[in-house]
Amino acid sequence: MHHAEYLRHDATALAAAVARGEVSACELLNLALQQLDRVEPRIQSLARLMEGEARAQIEAWPHGRPSGPLGGVPFLVKDAVHDIAGLPTGQGSRAFTRPAAQDSSIVRRLKAAGLVIFGKTRLPELALKGVTDPRALGPSRNPWHLDHTPGGSSGGAAAAVAAGVVPMAAGNDGGGSIRIPAACCGLFGLRPSRGRVSVGPALGEVWYGASSDGVISRSVRDSALALDVLSGPEPGDPFQIPPPPAPYVELMRQPPPRLRIAYTTASPLGTPVHAEAVAAVEHTVDLLRQLGHEVVPGAPDIDGRALAQTYLHLYFGVVAASVSQACEQGARESDFEPLTRVLAALGRATSAGTATRHLWRWNDFARALGRFHQQHDLLLTPTLAGPPVVHGTGDPPAWQESLLTVLCATGLLGGLHRLGVLAPVIDQIALDSLRHVPFTQLANLTGTPAMSVPLHWCANGLPLGVQFIARFGEEATLLQLAAQLEQAQPWFDRLPPLAHDSPAATVAHAH
């Protein structure tokens, strides 16, 4: 198989070629590594290269032949949640250096499916942003335009897939972290329902259940097959979600019924939405109607600002606990980025009662979305409020960062928060932090499945996806509709020019 052929195959097709003996797992790994050499100096997608581990994985197979539905396909996992025994799970930070004691259940299932894991992808520190800019490693870049972000937090994964290094890569989504980078990079991204994919054994739920794990891919059938591989409980999981009536890869092939879909382009925060994001939804509405679906204006009756405030308080608790745990294991608080230290300080100063009241609010959002879904099968929105942003957009000025660092170090920030003095500031932080990504957190706090579909490219050449949110447990509906949209407006072969560059061109661009 040649380089150009590798780029023309999705994971399903590559696995079939391996099974037929047309190409070996070693040859595919070499092709993936060659593509990585071409593009990585510019996109900076990896946190860790694992070529030796990948070759050892192949050598350990009986008779050198892979088993499983994705046998021999090169693959990347995210450097968060996806523990690999003997390696640290870095979480985009300098603070986490302790090797994992065992593979996570996700990694075990990926390996059992025959996927060859040869690297871990970058993310922002603790997966806290919709951009991928870890100071420990440097930012990942959007293959469609290197001055722009590939999104976050699974931005390294999306950059690698969009650049043709792998046909799909693992991600996780606690506030849009699969859907946002998929939307930024012209890819398909499905966030499964809460509990669909186990995050054991080291964890029960991530971010109180707001986060779930899946893949970012170039084809819908790859995401369906990956969900089949990853789905199912592990002993001791907090709860079990009923399995689908048939494998997702089979359900996906069935045409969807005529769906009633409500759409909105209004930000739930009342903040501006770019004309390109509006155009993306309007184009999708026209396409859905051509396919026979009923599409009407509408949105669930939810206070978007209250949801943003609640989501920020989730950060407070999670970050405070994560920083404390790292420091107990030998890290220093100064190992963390200033924003992380600010969130940790606010989390330590938030009372248990306040945190609990915000957790109770999740039920309000879930009930309101449930009432909405009694009348509508799906909700359609922009995935982002505008095109992918330029690197550094939204970063605080140096003087603000210095001031916040001092306030954290002296304890003044936490003290002011305990006194309630910072309430207006907290509200503004919640608003500002989600201004570009106001649509995605609803699915996380309600536990519902959602997807970003690459149906729009902006005037500047950057992709911009649209989001669909379904009822709890109805990933099959999303996959069926996505497959229908993929057939109506194919996107698989739409790769950025960077993916086809020769090695010499890559070096020239890098300089």
C-alpha positions, 0 to 999 in steps of 0.5 A: 500500500502506498502513501496516497492509498493509505489516505484514501482508506478509513479504519474499517477499510484498512482492517479489511485489507489486513484481514485479506493479507493485502497489507500487514500491520507493520506496513500500516504502522510504517505508513502512519509514522511516515505521515506523522514525519511529514506533518508533525513538525507543523501540527504538533499533535502528539504528547508522546510517541510510542513506536517501540510499544507499538512494534512490541504489541504487533510482535506479541500477537500469536503468529504475528496476526492481529485479531479483532474487528480493527486488527492492524490499524494504527491508532492514537489515544489521548493523554488523559483517562486513557492509561497505559501501564508503565507510562504516565498519563500527563493530562497536558501538564508538567505535574503528572509523572507517576506511571499508570499501574495498569491499562485503562479498560478503554485501552484494553478494549482498543488493543483487543480490537486489534488497534496498534497504539503508537502515541498519545495526543496533546490536550490543554492542561487537565482538558480544561479548554476548547483549545489545545495549548499546553505550556508543557508541550506547546499548542497543537495546530489546525491542519487546515490553517496552522495559525488557528486552533484545532479545538480542544480538549481533544485537539491533538487527536483531531489534528492528527486525524485531519492531517491523515496520520490516522483515520480515527483517534480516541478522545473524551468529551467533558464539555464538548471536547470531542465535538469542538475539535471535530467541528474545527477540523472537518471531522465527525465526532460522537460523544456517547451517553453517560455510562456507555463507555466505561472509564474503569478501573482507576475511575468510576465517572469523570467529572461527576459523569459529565465526561464520556469517551469515544473517537474522532473520525473521518467516516461515520462507520468507523465511529460506529465500529469504535463505539461497538468496541468501546461500549459496555460496563466493567465490574464496579461501574456506577451504573449500567446503560442498556445495550443497543438492540444490535451492533451500532455498525449494523444499526448505522446502515439502517435509514433513519425514520422521518425525524422531527428536528428543532434547530436554533442558532441563538447562543444560550448565553445571549452572546453573539453567533458568527454569520458562518455558524448561522450559515452552517445550520441554515445549510443543514436545515435545507439538507435535512428537509431535502432528505425528508425530515421535519425541521422546525425552529425551537430549543429547550427551555433552559437558562443558558447562563445558569448552565454556564455558571454550574459548569464553571463550578464543576471545574472548581471542584474537579481542578481543586481535587486534581491539583491536590492529588498531584501535590500529594504525589510529589508535584508542586502547585507551581508546576501548574499553569496560572489558570489551573491554579486560579480554578484550584484556589476558587474550588478550595474556597467553594463550600460543599453546600454551594457545590452540591446546589450546583450539582442539583441543577443538573437535574433541572437541565435534564428534565427540561431537555427531556420535556423538549425531547418529548416533542422533538427527536433531535436538537440542531445547533452550531457546534461553535459560535464561530470559526476556529479561533487564532492561537492565543485568542482569549488569553489574559494579558500578562499583567492579569496573569501575574496579578492572579498568580499573586492572589492565589499564592497569598490566599487572597483569591480564595478569601475574597471568593469565600466572602462572596466578593467575587460573585460578579467576577465568577459570572463574567468568567463563566460567560467569557470562557464559554462565549465561543463554545456555548452550545456543547455543555448541555449534553455533558450535564444531561448525559445525553449523546451528541455529535458534530457533523462536518457539513460547512466550510467557511469563506476562509477555508476552515471547517465548521461543524454542526451539532445534534443532541439526541435523547439519552441512549439514542446513539443509533439515531445519531449514527443513522442520521450522520450516515445519511448526511455523509451519503448526501454530502460526502466529506471523507476525501476532503483533506487539507493540502498539508496532508498531501505534502511531500516530506521536503515541502513539510520541512520547507514549511516548518522553517 
